[in-house]
Amino acid sequence: MQQRPLLLHRLTRVTAWLFILLVVGWFGIMMLLESDLSALDDGLDIWIRLLQLVLVGAIVGTAVAIWNAWTVTTAPGRHRFATVWSILIAVSAAFLVWLCLNVGMLTTSLNY
């Protein structure tokens, strides 16, 4: 395996972990708010901003995942499973980015 495809492969895996961290983080915040609504104060701002930073990293990682899918698809002699899997990861990452942006998880203000 050459250097660039290996780097793209590893960065795509990092992107997947960023999405997992993002989902777990937002789930944790929602569970906190479900049990204690008074937690909606300035102390929660830093956690929301950290999750937004993770989302920005995941957006950049989504571009890398799409680039990885393109590299795997155009490489000669690649197994079909690897091609389908890399495309599936790229489409899933693009969907999650769309979902996060559509829900409004990345905003400039924290009015809640």
C-alpha positions in Angstrom: 0.0 0.0 0.0 1.4 3.4 -0.9 1.8 6.2 1.5 -1.1 8.5 0.4 -3.9 5.7 0.3 -2.7 4.5 3.7 -2.9 8.1 5.2 -6.4 8.6 3.7 -7.5 5.2 5.1 -6.3 6.2 8.6 -7.8 9.6 8.5 -11.1 8.1 7.4 -11.0 5.9 10.5 -10.3 9.0 12.6 -13.3 10.7 11.1 -15.5 7.7 12.1 -14.2 8.0 15.7 -15.0 11.8 15.6 -18.6 11.0 14.6 -18.9 8.4 17.4 -17.5 11.0 19.9 -20.0 13.6 18.6 -23.0 11.3 19.0 -21.9 10.2 22.5 -21.3 13.8 23.5 -24.6 15.1 22.4 -26.4 12.0 23.9 -24.6 12.8 27.2 -25.8 16.4 27.1 -29.3 15.4 26.3 -29.3 12.9 29.2 -28.0 15.6 31.5 -30.7 18.0 30.4 -33.4 15.3 30.8 -32.5 14.7 34.4 -31.7 18.4 35.4 -33.0 21.2 33.3 -31.2 23.7 35.5 -27.9 22.6 33.8 -28.7 25.1 31.0 -26.3 27.7 32.2 -22.9 29.0 31.3 -21.1 25.9 32.4 -22.6 23.9 29.5 -21.3 26.4 26.9 -17.7 24.9 26.9 -19.0 21.4 26.3 -21.2 22.5 23.4 -18.3 24.5 21.9 -16.1 21.4 22.2 -18.7 19.3 20.4 -18.9 21.9 17.7 -15.1 21.8 17.3 -15.4 18.0 17.0 -18.1 18.6 14.3 -15.8 20.9 12.4 -13.1 18.1 12.5 -15.7 15.6 11.3 -16.7 17.9 8.4 -13.1 18.1 7.3 -12.8 14.4 7.8 -15.8 13.8 5.6 -14.0 15.5 2.7 -11.1 13.1 3.4 -13.5 10.1 3.5 -14.8 11.2 0.1 -11.3 11.5 -1.3 -10.5 8.1 0.2 -13.5 6.6 -1.6 -12.4 8.2 -4.9 -8.9 6.8 -4.4 -10.1 3.3 -3.6 -12.6 3.4 -6.5 -10.0 4.5 -9.1 -7.2 2.3 -7.9 -6.5 -0.7 -10.1 -6.9 -4.2 -8.7 -8.9 -3.3 -5.6 -11.4 -5.7 -4.2 -15.1 -4.9 -4.7 -15.7 -5.1 -0.9 -13.1 -2.5 -0.2 -14.6 -0.2 -2.9 -18.2 -0.6 -1.7 -17.1 -0.2 2.0 -15.2 3.1 1.3 -18.1 4.5 -0.7 -20.5 3.5 2.1 -18.3 5.2 4.7 -18.1 8.4 2.6 -21.9 8.5 2.0 -22.6 7.9 5.7 -20.2 10.6 6.8 -21.8 13.0 4.3 -25.3 12.2 5.6 -24.2 12.7 9.2 -22.7 16.1 8.3 -25.9 17.1 6.5 -27.9 16.0 9.5 -25.8 17.9 12.0 -25.9 21.1 10.0 -29.7 20.7 9.3 -30.4 20.3 13.0 -28.3 23.4 13.8 -25.5 21.9 15.8 -23.0 24.3 14.4 -24.0 27.8 15.3 -22.2 31.0 16.1 -24.3 31.8 19.2 -25.5 29.7 22.1 -29.0 31.0 22.7 -30.9 28.4 24.7 
